[in-house]
Amino acid sequence: MKIPRKRNVTIKVVIATKKYRISAHSIEKIARVTLTRCGIRSGLLNIYLVGNRTIRRLNKTYKRRNAATDVLAFPIGEEIPTRSHGMVCLMGEVVISLDQAKVQAGRFHTTFRQEVILYVIHGILHILGYDDIKNKDRQRMEKKQHELLAAITRRVKRT
């Protein structure tokens, strides 16, 4: 008898700016599809949607770059105790600048929503160990990113 494996992924979305209309539920769904398609069956992920001021401060503090950026990812990968699920892996935290999504949407002739979806995917891939510093790694990451973006876009159109 085959026992189904239980999925236990918890995604916490915090919207820290009221400047844009965005649904925490839709961000959670995008993250959940991304994690599922990457084979992640359990863990905890935090996603913060912020403005340029916050992401610039974080970028300066943790990356030593005094500029706003689109996405910051902080992989953690530590087991933490929870009340309801015992020990769970805290995968990490993704911080997304909605201000940058708005600017880049205009620059790349996409929509604000498409940019935010891309940033969620990009941040999660960093959490999962993908990198975009070296050309070979960047190509691998971009390939996976485009694959996930296409899958999520198809899924969003059906719902």
N, C-alpha and C positions, 0 to 999 in steps of 0.2 A: 504494500500500500504506500502510495506516494503522499507525503505530508507537505502541503503548500508552505513555502517559506513566507513568513509574515514580513510585510514592509513596514518599517518604522522610521520614516524620515520626517523630522520636524523642521519646518522652515518658519522662521520668525522674520516678518517684514516690518520695519519701522520707517514711517514717512516723517522726516524731520523738517520738511519745508511745506508750507501751505500754498506755495506759488503756482503749483500745477495740479490739475485734476488727474489723479492716478489712483488705481485701485490696488490695495495691498493684496487682495485675493488674486488678481490677475498676475501680479509679480510672483506670488507663491506658485501658481499653476505653471508658469514658465520655468521657474526653478525646479519644480518637481519633475516636469517632462525632461529637462536637461539632465538631472541627476539619474533618473530612471534609464534614459538612453545611454548614459555613461556607466551603467551597471551598479549604481549605488543603491543599496537596499535598506540601509539604516544610517542614522547619524543626525546631527543637529547642525543647521546652517542659519546664520543671521545675515540679513540683507538690510542695509540702511540706505535710504534715498535722501540725499542732502542737497544743499546748494553749494555754490563755488567757494564761499567763505570757509565752510567746514572742511571741504575736501582739500582745499589749499593748505589749511592748518595741519591736517593729517599728513598730507604729502610732505610738508616741510619737516614735521616731527619725525616721521618714520622712514621717509625716503630721501630726506635732505634736498628736496626740490621745492623751491619757493614759488610754486605755480599751481593753478587749478589743473586738474586732470579729469578724465572721464570716469575711470574705475580704479579703485584700489582693492587689492585682495590680501587678506591676512590669513594664510593657512595656519591652523593650530594643530589639529590631529591628535588631541588628547582625550583620553577616556574620562568622562565626568559622571558622577552619580546623579540620577534623577529619581523623583518620587514614584513615577508611574512605570518606568521602563528599565529600572536598574542602571547598569553602566551603559552609557551611550558615547559615541565618538563626536566630540565637538569638531566638526570639519574645519570651520573657520568663519570669517566674516568678510562680506563683500560690501564695499561702500561705493555708491553710484552718485555722480553729480547730475541732477536733473537739468541744471543750468547748461552744462556741457552738452547734454543730449539735445537740448533745444538749439544750441549754436551749431553743433555738428550736423543736425538734420538739415539745416539750411545749407551748410557747406557741401554736404554730400548728396543733396537732393533726395533725401529720404524723409520719412515722417518721424516725429518725436517718438511715437510708439515703437517704430522699427529700431531706432537708436537705443531705446531703453531695453528692448528685448536683446539686442546685440550685447549691451553692457552686462546684462544678467548672465548670459551665456559665457562671455569673456571672463568675467570675474569667477564664475564657478570653475571654468577650465583651469584658471590659475590655482584655485584652491585644490584641485585634483592633480596638480603637479605639472600642468602644461606651462611652457614658457615661450616668450616671444623676443628674446634678446638675440640669440644666434639665428641666422637665416634659416637653417635646416629646421630648428625648433619652431620658428615662426610659421614656416610653411605647414608643418604638421598641425600646429594649433589652428591656423586659418582654415585648413581643410576640415577639421572637426567642427569648427565654429560654423562654417557654411552649411555643413551637413545638418547640424542641430537647428540652425536658423530656418532652413528649408522645412524640416520636420515640424517645427513649432508653428511656422507660418501656415502650413497646410492644416495643422490641427486647429489653429485659431479660426481659420476660415470655415471649418466644419461646424464649430460650436456657435 
